[in-house]
Amino acid sequence: MELKVCNLSGHLINTAVDRQEKAGSHVVEWDGRDDEGKQVSSEIYFYCLKAGAYKGIKKRVVSR
């Protein structure tokens, strides 16, 4: 399973998950920080999930 967070420009902000998981439901929380541990600014972000044959993109609004 791979879960990445990107900004509106398509730049990678955070790799929240990048590991093998067993089939089933999983919960992942993104703490609103980039890969360097800095808090991200208010903006729209996209999170991209790849799990097996599934690929999906959703948006998330961060408001501070």
N, C-alpha and C positions, 0 to 999 in steps of 0.2 A: 504494500500500500504506500502510496506517495501523496502527500498533501502539501502543496506549495501556495504561498500567498504572494500576489503580484499587485503593483499599483496600476493606475490608469494608463501609464506609459508602457506597461508590460514588463517593467523591471522586477526581477525577483527580490522580494522583501524578506521572506522567511520560508525556510523549509521546516514545516511543523512536524512532519512525519516522513520518514524514508526507511521503511523496514518491512520485512515479511510479517504478515498477520494471518491467523487462521480465519477461515470463512465465518461470517456472522456480523453482528452489529458491534460497532466500536464508537467510543466517544473521544473526541480530541478537542482540547481547549487551546485556543491561541490567545496569548496574553497581551497582544497588541504591541509586541516588540519585534524589531528586525533581527537579522542573524547576528548582529553585533551586540544585541541586548538593549538597544536604544528604543525608547517609546516612539511609535510612529505618530505622525500628525493626523489631524482630522482630514479625511479623504474617503473616497470610495476605493475599496480593494476587491480583488477577485481571488477566490481560492479555487485551485484546480486539484481535483481528486482523480487518481488513477488507482483502481483496485481490480486486479485481474483484467477482464475484458472491458470493464466499465471505465468510462472517462466522463467527467462532468465538471462544469464551471458554474459557480454561483458568485453573487456579489455580496459584499458586506460593507456597511457604512460605519466608519469610526468617527465619533463625535466627541471632542474633548472640551 
